[in-house]
Amino acid sequence: MVRGVLCPKRAIGSDSRARARAWVRREGLKPSPDNDYPMKTLFLTGPVSLSMVTEGLKIREGDESRVVSPPYLPYDAIVVQNAFGYVSWAALRILLSLRIAVVMLDYQGSVLGHMSPYARRDGNLRARQLRASADPKKRLAVARSIVQRGYRRRGSYVNVGAASTIKELMRLEAEGAERHWVRWKQRLTSVWPDHDFDGRDNPRYRARFRAVTRTNAVLNYSYALLESAARTTIHRVGLLPDIGFLHVPTQPRKEPLVYDFMELGRGWVDDAVLAWLSKPANRDRRGFKRSAEWVVRLAPEKARELVQYVSPRIRTETLWHDARDIVRSL
């Protein structure tokens, strides 16, 4: 029996708050007033530039510009989509030195590239990760814990103890996902009776990043933010994103551990998207665009509003503690 794998957290109390404060001191971050450490994202699109001036980091968007002074930049990620302009080497250096990730999205809202700080390199840890992934019992134990914690945050339950292999666990997880989306659709109906959501699958393409409805376009953009947070967390603790426990690489360049970590935060994103779509202005058709291939994406300003709403609801500090639990279990 493998012990110490993602054990359920205790209620937040003095011990966890002390750990959070220690984490802030260790990472050199400015304490948040509420001690939640949510994801703070700057979304850039159109004509933009980032450069260093005497006063600090100059951010230009269109005809407007502002200067933010290090070391306390109010972001932990910068998301760029459909932008043209430049980033100076000096600006890029200060962003990475202050541990701010830079994420590029394609026109559909999927992650195109990710420049992540915190690249801790620990050969011993990575060797332990490889051995654990190759050990059927330990891999199953870690994967069970990821599924259990992720679905608990979604308000759902998956009987992970019924799985004796990864294949069986993935089948149970897929069944749990189907039940989750049925319930999620019912919740969406209560706030948007004539919604356009009929599941996450695309009727023509296997790839879910080709959204054909407004709801799925919003979910895709929001999951891209979660993917960025998951990848940054993985690099920060020193794990290999290529070696997963629940997911396996289905095609080149995929990173299974990123998808494992995303399972831990999907509940936050699903709830945030539901709340965002409950407001009629956010689902207005004028805030979306449809390509000739019938792919739906958000207009730039609507994407900015979505990023500003969803990113604070992604609990990066909680993901970091999840990662540390996995590291201790290897």
GUTI-557709 format. One record per residue (C-alpha): residue number from 0; x, y, z; chain. Coordinates in nm, 3 decimals, decimal comma, always signed. Example, Ala and Ser with C-alpha at 12.3 -4.5 7.8 and 13.67 -1.06 7.14 Angstrom:
REM GUTI-557709
{node 0 {+1,230 -0,450 +0,780} "A"},
{node 1 {+1,367 -0,106 +0,714} "A"},
//
This chain:
REM GUTI-557709
{node 0 {+0,000 +0,000 +0,000} "A"},
{node 1 {+0,138 +0,338 -0,102} "A"},
{node 2 {+0,093 +0,610 +0,159} "A"},
{node 3 {+0,130 +0,985 +0,163} "A"},
{node 4 {-0,034 +1,054 -0,171} "A"},
{node 5 {-0,244 +1,371 -0,192} "A"},
{node 6 {-0,413 +1,316 +0,143} "A"},
{node 7 {-0,724 +1,531 +0,189} "A"},
{node 8 {-0,638 +1,869 +0,332} "A"},
{node 9 {-0,741 +1,978 +0,676} "A"},
{node 10 {-0,960 +2,281 +0,716} "A"},
{node 11 {-0,774 +2,604 +0,679} "A"},
{node 12 {-0,632 +2,704 +1,012} "A"},
{node 13 {-0,327 +2,852 +1,171} "A"},
{node 14 {-0,094 +2,577 +1,042} "A"},
{node 15 {-0,196 +2,620 +0,678} "A"},
{node 16 {-0,182 +2,998 +0,705} "A"},
{node 17 {+0,167 +2,972 +0,853} "A"},
{node 18 {+0,271 +2,750 +0,562} "A"},
{node 19 {+0,123 +3,003 +0,320} "A"},
{node 20 {+0,317 +3,287 +0,479} "A"},
{node 21 {+0,637 +3,080 +0,468} "A"},
{node 22 {+0,572 +3,008 +0,100} "A"},
{node 23 {+0,536 +3,381 +0,029} "A"},
{node 24 {+0,862 +3,461 +0,206} "A"},
{node 25 {+1,045 +3,180 +0,029} "A"},
{node 26 {+0,918 +3,282 -0,315} "A"},
{node 27 {+0,977 +3,652 -0,253} "A"},
{node 28 {+0,616 +3,745 -0,327} "A"},
{node 29 {+0,410 +4,031 -0,191} "A"},
{node 30 {+0,149 +3,897 +0,053} "A"},
{node 31 {-0,208 +3,905 -0,069} "A"},
{node 32 {-0,457 +4,071 +0,168} "A"},
{node 33 {-0,679 +3,761 +0,180} "A"},
{node 34 {-0,399 +3,501 +0,179} "A"},
{node 35 {-0,570 +3,318 -0,113} "A"},
{node 36 {-0,297 +3,380 -0,374} "A"},
{node 37 {-0,525 +3,360 -0,678} "A"},
{node 38 {-0,394 +3,369 -1,032} "A"},
{node 39 {-0,346 +3,729 -1,151} "A"},
{node 40 {-0,336 +3,758 -1,530} "A"},
{node 41 {-0,274 +4,044 -1,772} "A"},
{node 42 {-0,439 +3,986 -2,112} "A"},
{node 43 {-0,284 +4,161 -2,412} "A"},
{node 44 {-0,421 +4,179 -2,765} "A"},
{node 45 {-0,387 +4,411 -3,066} "A"},
{node 46 {-0,102 +4,665 -3,081} "A"},
{node 47 {+0,099 +4,618 -2,762} "A"},
{node 48 {+0,452 +4,655 -2,636} "A"},
{node 49 {+0,642 +4,579 -2,318} "A"},
{node 50 {+0,961 +4,770 -2,249} "A"},
{node 51 {+1,171 +4,894 -1,960} "A"},
{node 52 {+1,195 +5,263 -1,876} "A"},
{node 53 {+1,354 +5,440 -1,582} "A"},
{node 54 {+1,038 +5,411 -1,370} "A"},
{node 55 {+0,981 +5,039 -1,440} "A"},
{node 56 {+0,794 +4,816 -1,686} "A"},
{node 57 {+0,606 +5,016 -1,950} "A"},
{node 58 {+0,295 +4,842 -2,087} "A"},
{node 59 {+0,145 +4,994 -2,400} "A"},
{node 60 {-0,194 +4,883 -2,533} "A"},
{node 61 {-0,309 +5,077 -2,837} "A"},
{node 62 {-0,292 +5,448 -2,754} "A"},
{node 63 {-0,279 +5,389 -2,380} "A"},
{node 64 {+0,029 +5,313 -2,172} "A"},
{node 65 {+0,113 +5,270 -1,805} "A"},
{node 66 {+0,423 +5,199 -1,601} "A"},
{node 67 {+0,441 +4,937 -1,327} "A"},
{node 68 {+0,736 +4,948 -1,091} "A"},
{node 69 {+0,919 +4,629 -0,987} "A"},
{node 70 {+0,955 +4,433 -0,773} "A"},
{node 71 {+0,582 +4,412 -0,699} "A"},
{node 72 {+0,425 +4,366 -1,040} "A"},
{node 73 {+0,055 +4,283 -0,991} "A"},
{node 74 {+0,060 +3,979 -1,222} "A"},
{node 75 {+0,183 +3,621 -1,219} "A"},
{node 76 {+0,102 +3,555 -1,587} "A"},
{node 77 {+0,076 +3,756 -1,908} "A"},
{node 78 {-0,152 +3,605 -2,173} "A"},
{node 79 {-0,105 +3,727 -2,530} "A"},
{node 80 {-0,344 +3,664 -2,819} "A"},
{node 81 {-0,365 +3,817 -3,167} "A"},
{node 82 {-0,112 +4,080 -3,063} "A"},
{node 83 {+0,142 +4,263 -3,271} "A"},
{node 84 {+0,421 +4,479 -3,139} "A"},
{node 85 {+0,724 +4,381 -2,935} "A"},
{node 86 {+0,870 +4,280 -2,599} "A"},
{node 87 {+1,216 +4,411 -2,524} "A"},
{node 88 {+1,485 +4,179 -2,391} "A"},
{node 89 {+1,508 +4,393 -2,078} "A"},
{node 90 {+1,134 +4,358 -2,018} "A"},
{node 91 {+1,148 +3,983 -2,076} "A"},
{node 92 {+1,437 +3,952 -1,832} "A"},
{node 93 {+1,254 +4,141 -1,557} "A"},
{node 94 {+0,935 +3,936 -1,612} "A"},
{node 95 {+1,116 +3,606 -1,576} "A"},
{node 96 {+1,326 +3,726 -1,283} "A"},
{node 97 {+1,001 +3,821 -1,105} "A"},
{node 98 {+0,855 +3,480 -1,189} "A"},
{node 99 {+0,586 +3,595 -1,429} "A"},
{node 100 {+0,487 +3,341 -1,696} "A"},
{node 101 {+0,426 +3,451 -2,056} "A"},
{node 102 {+0,160 +3,256 -2,247} "A"},
{node 103 {+0,076 +3,277 -2,618} "A"},
{node 104 {-0,272 +3,175 -2,734} "A"},
{node 105 {-0,371 +3,095 -3,090} "A"},
{node 106 {-0,679 +3,249 -3,249} "A"},
{node 107 {-0,902 +2,978 -3,098} "A"},
{node 108 {-0,786 +3,040 -2,743} "A"},
{node 109 {-0,564 +2,731 -2,716} "A"},
{node 110 {-0,214 +2,751 -2,569} "A"},
{node 111 {+0,039 +2,798 -2,847} "A"},
{node 112 {+0,345 +2,845 -2,630} "A"},
{node 113 {+0,441 +2,900 -2,268} "A"},
{node 114 {+0,748 +3,066 -2,120} "A"},
{node 115 {+0,764 +2,963 -1,759} "A"},
{node 116 {+0,985 +3,081 -1,473} "A"},
{node 117 {+1,069 +2,867 -1,167} "A"},
{node 118 {+1,261 +2,611 -1,374} "A"},
{node 119 {+1,395 +2,416 -1,077} "A"},
{node 120 {+1,623 +2,131 -1,182} "A"},
{node 121 {+1,649 +1,835 -0,949} "A"},
{node 122 {+1,784 +1,518 -1,108} "A"},
{node 123 {+1,701 +1,307 -0,804} "A"},
{node 124 {+1,339 +1,422 -0,803} "A"},
{node 125 {+1,298 +1,354 -1,172} "A"},
{node 126 {+1,447 +1,008 -1,131} "A"},
{node 127 {+1,194 +0,940 -0,855} "A"},
{node 128 {+0,916 +1,065 -1,081} "A"},
{node 129 {+1,026 +0,828 -1,360} "A"},
{node 130 {+1,045 +0,532 -1,124} "A"},
{node 131 {+0,703 +0,610 -0,975} "A"},
{node 132 {+0,547 +0,638 -1,321} "A"},
{node 133 {+0,696 +0,301 -1,416} "A"},
{node 134 {+0,574 +0,137 -1,094} "A"},
{node 135 {+0,211 +0,025 -1,155} "A"},
{node 136 {+0,111 +0,040 -0,787} "A"},
{node 137 {+0,262 +0,378 -0,711} "A"},
{node 138 {+0,140 +0,528 -1,038} "A"},
{node 139 {-0,212 +0,405 -0,968} "A"},
{node 140 {-0,202 +0,547 -0,615} "A"},
{node 141 {-0,099 +0,894 -0,738} "A"},
{node 142 {-0,353 +0,884 -1,022} "A"},
{node 143 {-0,632 +0,779 -0,785} "A"},
{node 144 {-0,553 +1,070 -0,557} "A"},
{node 145 {-0,556 +1,319 -0,845} "A"},
{node 146 {-0,897 +1,198 -0,964} "A"},
{node 147 {-1,040 +1,188 -0,613} "A"},
{node 148 {-0,928 +1,538 -0,521} "A"},
{node 149 {-1,018 +1,686 -0,860} "A"},
{node 150 {-1,373 +1,551 -0,857} "A"},
{node 151 {-1,423 +1,648 -0,496} "A"},
{node 152 {-1,354 +2,008 -0,604} "A"},
{node 153 {-1,613 +1,959 -0,877} "A"},
{node 154 {-1,865 +1,848 -0,617} "A"},
{node 155 {-1,866 +1,496 -0,763} "A"},
{node 156 {-1,755 +1,151 -0,657} "A"},
{node 157 {-1,564 +0,884 -0,846} "A"},
{node 158 {-1,510 +0,548 -0,679} "A"},
{node 159 {-1,137 +0,535 -0,744} "A"},
{node 160 {-1,099 +0,234 -0,515} "A"},
{node 161 {-1,283 +0,023 -0,772} "A"},
{node 162 {-0,996 +0,065 -1,020} "A"},
{node 163 {-0,709 -0,182 -1,007} "A"},
{node 164 {-0,535 -0,050 -1,320} "A"},
{node 165 {-0,482 +0,287 -1,485} "A"},
{node 166 {-0,704 +0,181 -1,774} "A"},
{node 167 {-0,990 +0,106 -1,535} "A"},
{node 168 {-0,935 +0,433 -1,353} "A"},
{node 169 {-0,947 +0,628 -1,679} "A"},
{node 170 {-1,275 +0,456 -1,765} "A"},
{node 171 {-1,421 +0,551 -1,426} "A"},
{node 172 {-1,292 +0,905 -1,467} "A"},
{node 173 {-1,452 +0,933 -1,812} "A"},
{node 174 {-1,784 +0,813 -1,669} "A"},
{node 175 {-1,750 +1,066 -1,387} "A"},
{node 176 {-1,686 +1,340 -1,644} "A"},
{node 177 {-2,004 +1,248 -1,832} "A"},
{node 178 {-2,209 +1,271 -1,512} "A"},
{node 179 {-2,041 +1,600 -1,423} "A"},
{node 180 {-2,128 +1,761 -1,757} "A"},
{node 181 {-2,488 +1,644 -1,733} "A"},
{node 182 {-2,518 +1,818 -1,396} "A"},
{node 183 {-2,327 +2,121 -1,520} "A"},
{node 184 {-2,564 +2,152 -1,814} "A"},
{node 185 {-2,859 +2,146 -1,575} "A"},
{node 186 {-2,701 +2,424 -1,369} "A"},
{node 187 {-2,637 +2,623 -1,687} "A"},
{node 188 {-3,001 +2,581 -1,790} "A"},
{node 189 {-3,112 +2,736 -1,461} "A"},
{node 190 {-2,924 +3,060 -1,538} "A"},
{node 191 {-2,942 +3,053 -1,921} "A"},
{node 192 {-3,251 +2,859 -2,033} "A"},
{node 193 {-3,180 +2,884 -2,408} "A"},
{node 194 {-2,809 +2,806 -2,387} "A"},
{node 195 {-2,611 +2,645 -2,672} "A"},
{node 196 {-2,425 +2,381 -2,471} "A"},
{node 197 {-2,471 +2,017 -2,572} "A"},
{node 198 {-2,156 +1,864 -2,428} "A"},
{node 199 {-1,783 +1,911 -2,470} "A"},
{node 200 {-1,740 +1,699 -2,783} "A"},
{node 201 {-1,721 +1,857 -3,127} "A"},
{node 202 {-1,966 +1,682 -3,364} "A"},
{node 203 {-1,714 +1,690 -3,648} "A"},
{node 204 {-1,367 +1,702 -3,494} "A"},
{node 205 {-1,224 +1,494 -3,211} "A"},
{node 206 {-1,031 +1,797 -3,089} "A"},
{node 207 {-1,224 +1,996 -2,830} "A"},
{node 208 {-1,027 +2,313 -2,900} "A"},
{node 209 {-1,245 +2,365 -3,210} "A"},
{node 210 {-1,538 +2,520 -3,027} "A"},
{node 211 {-1,861 +2,544 -3,226} "A"},
{node 212 {-2,067 +2,706 -2,948} "A"},
{node 213 {-2,024 +3,014 -2,732} "A"},
{node 214 {-2,022 +2,806 -2,414} "A"},
{node 215 {-1,742 +2,579 -2,534} "A"},
{node 216 {-1,543 +2,877 -2,658} "A"},
{node 217 {-1,560 +3,028 -2,307} "A"},
{node 218 {-1,462 +2,695 -2,151} "A"},
{node 219 {-1,166 +2,659 -2,388} "A"},
{node 220 {-1,029 +3,005 -2,308} "A"},
{node 221 {-1,072 +2,940 -1,936} "A"},
{node 222 {-0,902 +2,600 -1,951} "A"},
{node 223 {-0,610 +2,764 -2,131} "A"},
{node 224 {-0,558 +2,978 -1,820} "A"},
{node 225 {-0,569 +2,667 -1,602} "A"},
{node 226 {-0,322 +2,493 -1,834} "A"},
{node 227 {-0,081 +2,784 -1,792} "A"},
{node 228 {-0,110 +2,769 -1,412} "A"},
{node 229 {-0,062 +2,391 -1,413} "A"},
{node 230 {+0,248 +2,406 -1,632} "A"},
{node 231 {+0,403 +2,685 -1,426} "A"},
{node 232 {+0,343 +2,488 -1,105} "A"},
{node 233 {+0,503 +2,175 -1,252} "A"},
{node 234 {+0,817 +2,361 -1,358} "A"},
{node 235 {+0,832 +2,541 -1,029} "A"},
{node 236 {+0,851 +2,226 -0,817} "A"},
{node 237 {+1,093 +2,057 -1,058} "A"},
{node 238 {+0,875 +1,780 -1,208} "A"},
{node 239 {+0,883 +1,669 -1,571} "A"},
{node 240 {+0,564 +1,767 -1,757} "A"},
{node 241 {+0,623 +1,480 -2,003} "A"},
{node 242 {+0,577 +1,211 -1,736} "A"},
{node 243 {+0,220 +1,178 -1,612} "A"},
{node 244 {+0,039 +0,939 -1,381} "A"},
{node 245 {-0,323 +0,943 -1,498} "A"},
{node 246 {-0,281 +1,063 -1,855} "A"},
{node 247 {-0,052 +0,915 -2,119} "A"},
{node 248 {+0,088 +1,095 -2,426} "A"},
{node 249 {-0,148 +1,032 -2,717} "A"},
{node 250 {+0,056 +1,232 -2,965} "A"},
{node 251 {+0,397 +1,405 -2,983} "A"},
{node 252 {+0,454 +1,725 -2,784} "A"},
{node 253 {+0,173 +1,652 -2,541} "A"},
{node 254 {+0,254 +1,683 -2,171} "A"},
{node 255 {+0,054 +1,431 -1,964} "A"},
{node 256 {+0,141 +1,574 -1,623} "A"},
{node 257 {-0,006 +1,911 -1,728} "A"},
{node 258 {-0,338 +1,737 -1,795} "A"},
{node 259 {-0,307 +1,556 -1,460} "A"},
{node 260 {-0,271 +1,890 -1,282} "A"},
{node 261 {-0,556 +2,043 -1,477} "A"},
{node 262 {-0,785 +1,777 -1,329} "A"},
{node 263 {-0,712 +1,930 -0,989} "A"},
{node 264 {-0,844 +2,272 -1,093} "A"},
{node 265 {-1,124 +2,206 -1,340} "A"},
{node 266 {-1,386 +2,253 -1,070} "A"},
{node 267 {-1,274 +2,614 -1,014} "A"},
{node 268 {-1,291 +2,688 -1,386} "A"},
{node 269 {-1,627 +2,518 -1,437} "A"},
{node 270 {-1,782 +2,719 -1,153} "A"},
{node 271 {-1,626 +3,043 -1,276} "A"},
{node 272 {-1,753 +2,991 -1,631} "A"},
{node 273 {-2,101 +2,910 -1,503} "A"},
{node 274 {-2,107 +3,231 -1,299} "A"},
{node 275 {-1,972 +3,435 -1,592} "A"},
{node 276 {-2,232 +3,299 -1,836} "A"},
{node 277 {-2,512 +3,369 -1,589} "A"},
{node 278 {-2,486 +3,737 -1,689} "A"},
{node 279 {-2,667 +3,806 -2,019} "A"},
{node 280 {-2,407 +4,061 -2,134} "A"},
{node 281 {-2,134 +3,796 -2,127} "A"},
{node 282 {-2,315 +3,561 -2,366} "A"},
{node 283 {-2,427 +3,828 -2,612} "A"},
{node 284 {-2,348 +3,713 -2,966} "A"},
{node 285 {-2,174 +4,041 -3,040} "A"},
{node 286 {-1,895 +3,934 -2,805} "A"},
{node 287 {-1,811 +3,632 -3,021} "A"},
{node 288 {-1,681 +3,569 -3,372} "A"},
{node 289 {-1,733 +3,270 -3,600} "A"},
{node 290 {-1,475 +3,173 -3,861} "A"},
{node 291 {-1,542 +3,033 -4,205} "A"},
{node 292 {-1,472 +2,686 -4,058} "A"},
{node 293 {-1,756 +2,746 -3,807} "A"},
{node 294 {-1,516 +2,779 -3,515} "A"},
{node 295 {-1,637 +3,017 -3,244} "A"},
{node 296 {-1,399 +3,241 -3,055} "A"},
{node 297 {-1,427 +3,542 -2,828} "A"},
{node 298 {-1,382 +3,896 -2,951} "A"},
{node 299 {-1,068 +4,057 -2,802} "A"},
{node 300 {-1,244 +4,277 -2,546} "A"},
{node 301 {-1,473 +3,995 -2,437} "A"},
{node 302 {-1,170 +3,766 -2,400} "A"},
{node 303 {-1,006 +4,029 -2,181} "A"},
{node 304 {-1,313 +4,045 -1,957} "A"},
{node 305 {-1,322 +3,665 -1,931} "A"},
{node 306 {-0,954 +3,643 -1,837} "A"},
{node 307 {-0,998 +3,909 -1,571} "A"},
{node 308 {-1,293 +3,719 -1,425} "A"},
{node 309 {-1,166 +3,360 -1,438} "A"},
{node 310 {-0,796 +3,393 -1,353} "A"},
{node 311 {-0,847 +3,510 -0,989} "A"},
{node 312 {-1,060 +3,199 -0,933} "A"},
{node 313 {-0,770 +2,966 -1,019} "A"},
{node 314 {-0,602 +2,897 -0,686} "A"},
{node 315 {-0,236 +2,877 -0,776} "A"},
{node 316 {-0,121 +2,839 -0,416} "A"},
{node 317 {-0,350 +2,537 -0,377} "A"},
{node 318 {-0,206 +2,385 -0,695} "A"},
{node 319 {+0,141 +2,437 -0,552} "A"},
{node 320 {+0,047 +2,247 -0,236} "A"},
{node 321 {-0,099 +1,970 -0,456} "A"},
{node 322 {+0,233 +1,951 -0,638} "A"},
{node 323 {+0,426 +1,931 -0,313} "A"},
{node 324 {+0,202 +1,647 -0,198} "A"},
{node 325 {+0,283 +1,457 -0,516} "A"},
{node 326 {+0,656 +1,524 -0,474} "A"},
{node 327 {+0,647 +1,387 -0,118} "A"},
{node 328 {+0,469 +1,073 -0,237} "A"},
{node 329 {+0,732 +0,979 -0,497} "A"},
//
